[in-house]
Amino acid sequence: MRVNQHLAILIAVGILGALCGRTVSGGEFTGDYSKLSGVIIPGFASTQLRAWSILDCPYSPLDFNPLDLVWLDTTKLLSAVNCWLKCMFLDPYNQTDHPECKSRPDSGLSAITELDPGYITGPLSSVWKEWIKWCIEFGIEANAIIAVPYDWRLPPSMLEERDLYFHKLKLTLETALKLRGGPSLVFGHSLGNLVFRYFLEWLKLEIAPKHYHEWLDKHIHAYFAVGMIYLHCYTFPFKVLPA
């Protein structure tokens, strides 16, 4: 689950190389490298989930209220496990929520840095925190790093159906271009790589085929596949940098 320190260094070097004028594969970008953005698509179980219900837990002093942390709150997991399971539950056949509780993914970088913030649990549940710290130490601007969390309990094919996730990802890449003035480096981690592949297939149907490659060239400079399996079983329409 964790993007470890060694991997953080490799990815930081990659993004810094791009921002300084070249990618790790030696390709060149003809624009202003300070205008590039980094867009993160996190992996399996690598995004916080928060309650969107009010659930009374009769056998525990702890209840669930809207915006309470569900994934991952180890205190409630241990002391109110039945309630916690209700909030985590999705029907195995149609992926609908439990009748008594539902959870939704948090947003922003804080949703992917530490799953269970705390003195002890924080370091144990750290995912992208070290990588983001490296970016800050190297002087990368705050608006240059964007997280696009999703509900990792859902199959990728249902992310658009329930949450319009692919529309949101497309809008994020377009907004990054307007905000920074340049294309994005996309970082897919674990399951996030599969999600990104689904996004590309969805994009082919969303925009006219003749504009598909034009849109990609305009909005995506390179793609970093972090912890991706079966990388060579899919042909990407742009530069892929495995990490």
C-alpha positions in Angstrom: 0.0 0.0 0.0 2.7 2.5 0.9 4.8 4.3 -1.7 8.1 3.7 0.1 11.0 6.1 0.4 13.0 4.5 -2.3 10.1 4.7 -4.7 9.4 8.2 -3.6 13.0 9.2 -4.6 12.6 7.5 -8.0 9.3 9.3 -8.7 10.5 12.6 -7.4 13.6 12.3 -9.6 11.3 11.6 -12.5 9.0 14.6 -12.0 12.0 16.8 -11.3 13.6 15.6 -14.5 10.6 16.5 -16.4 10.2 19.9 -14.7 13.9 20.6 -15.4 13.8 19.8 -19.1 13.7 16.1 -19.7 12.0 12.9 -18.7 13.9 9.9 -17.4 13.6 8.3 -20.8 15.3 11.2 -22.5 12.3 12.7 -24.3 12.0 16.4 -24.7 9.2 18.8 -23.9 9.3 22.0 -26.0 7.3 24.2 -23.5 8.0 25.8 -20.2 8.7 22.9 -17.7 7.6 25.0 -14.7 4.1 24.8 -16.2 3.8 21.0 -15.8 1.5 19.5 -13.2 1.5 16.1 -11.5 -1.8 14.3 -11.3 -2.0 11.3 -8.9 -4.5 8.4 -9.3 -4.0 6.4 -6.1 -4.0 2.6 -5.7 -6.2 0.0 -4.0 -7.2 0.9 -0.5 -5.0 4.1 -0.7 -7.8 6.7 -0.3 -9.6 7.7 2.8 -13.3 6.9 3.0 -15.6 9.1 5.1 -19.1 8.3 6.4 -22.1 9.9 4.7 -24.7 8.6 7.2 -25.7 8.8 10.8 -25.3 5.4 12.4 -25.9 4.6 16.1 -23.7 1.8 17.4 -25.5 0.3 20.4 -22.7 -1.8 21.7 -20.0 0.8 21.5 -19.4 4.3 22.9 -18.5 5.4 19.3 -21.1 6.2 16.6 -20.7 7.2 13.0 -21.6 10.7 11.9 -21.3 12.4 8.5 -17.7 13.0 7.4 -16.3 10.7 10.2 -13.3 8.7 9.0 -14.2 5.1 8.1 -11.1 4.0 6.1 -9.1 3.9 8.0 -10.2 4.6 11.6 -8.6 1.8 13.6 -10.2 2.9 16.8 -13.7 2.3 15.4 -12.6 -0.8 13.6 -11.6 -2.3 16.9 -14.4 -1.0 19.1 -17.4 -0.8 16.8 -16.5 -3.5 14.2 -20.2 -4.3 13.2 -20.9 -0.6 12.5 -17.7 -0.2 10.8 -18.4 -3.1 8.5 -21.8 -1.6 7.6 -20.1 1.6 6.5 -17.6 -0.3 4.5 -20.0 -2.7 2.9 -21.0 -2.7 -0.8 -23.4 -5.3 -2.2 -21.3 -7.9 -4.1 -23.8 -8.0 -6.9 -24.7 -4.4 -7.7 -22.2 -2.4 -5.5 -25.0 -0.5 -3.7 -24.5 0.8 -0.1 -25.6 -0.9 3.1 -29.1 0.3 4.0 -27.9 1.8 7.3 -24.6 3.4 6.3 -22.6 4.5 3.3 -19.2 5.9 2.8 -17.6 8.1 0.1 -14.0 8.9 -0.9 -12.4 12.0 0.6 -10.9 14.6 -1.7 -7.6 16.4 -2.1 -4.0 15.4 -1.2 -4.9 14.8 2.5 -7.1 11.9 1.3 -4.0 9.9 0.1 -1.2 11.0 2.4 -2.0 9.1 5.6 -5.1 6.8 5.9 -5.3 6.9 9.7 -3.5 10.1 10.9 -2.0 9.8 14.4 1.2 9.6 16.3 1.4 5.8 15.9 -1.1 5.0 13.2 0.0 7.8 10.9 3.4 6.4 9.9 1.9 2.9 9.7 -0.7 4.1 7.2 1.4 6.5 5.2 0.9 6.2 1.4 1.9 9.3 -0.5 3.1 11.5 2.4 6.8 10.9 1.8 6.5 11.6 -1.9 4.7 14.9 -1.3 7.3 15.9 1.3 10.0 15.3 -1.3 8.1 17.4 -3.9 7.9 20.2 -1.3 11.6 19.9 -0.4 12.5 20.2 -4.1 10.4 23.4 -4.5 7.5 22.1 -6.5 4.5 24.5 -6.1 1.4 23.5 -4.2 -0.9 23.8 -7.2 1.4 21.6 -9.3 0.4 18.4 -7.4 -3.2 17.2 -7.7 -4.8 14.1 -6.3 -7.9 12.5 -7.9 -9.1 10.0 -5.3 -11.8 7.5 -6.1 -13.9 4.8 -4.3 -11.5 1.8 -4.6 -14.3 -0.6 -3.5 -16.0 -0.1 -6.8 -14.9 -1.9 -10.0 -13.4 0.7 -12.4 -16.3 0.2 -14.8 -18.8 1.6 -12.2 -16.8 4.6 -11.2 -18.3 6.7 -14.0 -21.8 5.3 -13.5 -22.0 6.2 -9.8 -19.6 9.1 -9.3 -18.9 10.5 -12.8 -15.2 9.9 -11.9 -13.9 9.9 -15.5 -15.6 13.2 -16.2 -14.0 14.6 -13.0 -10.5 13.2 -14.1 -10.9 14.8 -17.5 -12.0 18.1 -16.0 -9.0 17.9 -13.6 -6.5 17.5 -16.4 -8.2 20.4 -18.4 -8.2 22.6 -15.3 -4.5 21.8 -14.6 -3.7 23.0 -18.2 -5.6 26.2 -17.7 -4.1 26.8 -14.2 -0.5 26.0 -15.0 -0.3 26.5 -18.7 1.2 23.1 -19.5 0.2 19.4 -19.7 0.3 17.0 -16.8 2.4 14.1 -15.7 0.0 11.3 -14.6 1.0 9.0 -11.8 -0.9 5.8 -11.5 -0.3 3.6 -8.5 -1.4 0.0 -8.3 -5.1 -0.2 -9.1 -4.9 3.4 -10.2 -3.2 2.2 -13.4 -6.2 0.0 -14.3 -8.5 3.0 -13.5 -6.5 5.1 -15.9 -6.8 2.5 -18.6 -10.5 2.6 -18.2 -10.4 6.4 -18.4 -8.6 6.2 -21.7 -11.2 3.8 -23.1 -14.0 6.0 -21.9 -12.3 9.1 -23.4 -12.3 7.5 -26.8 -16.1 7.3 -26.7 -16.5 10.7 -25.0 -14.8 12.8 -27.6 -14.6 12.4 -31.4 -12.0 9.7 -32.4 -10.1 12.3 -34.4 -9.7 14.5 -31.4 -8.7 11.7 -29.0 -4.9 11.9 -29.6 -5.1 15.6 -30.0 -6.6 15.9 -26.5 -4.0 13.5 -25.0 -1.1 15.4 -26.6 -2.4 18.7 -25.2 -3.2 17.5 -21.7 -0.8 14.7 -20.8 3.0 14.9 -21.2 3.9 11.5 -19.7 2.5 8.7 -17.6 4.3 7.1 -14.7 3.1 3.6 -14.0 3.9 2.8 -10.3 3.5 -0.8 -9.3 1.5 -1.7 -12.4 1.1 -5.4 -13.4 0.7 -6.5 -17.0 2.2 -3.1 -18.2 3.1 -4.5 -21.6 -0.3 -6.0 -22.2 -1.8 -2.6 -23.1 -0.6 0.0 -25.6 -0.7 3.5 -24.3 -0.9 6.4 -26.8 1.9 8.4 -25.1 5.1 7.9 -23.2 4.9 5.4 -20.3 7.6 5.5 -17.6 7.3 2.4 -15.3 8.5 2.9 -11.7 
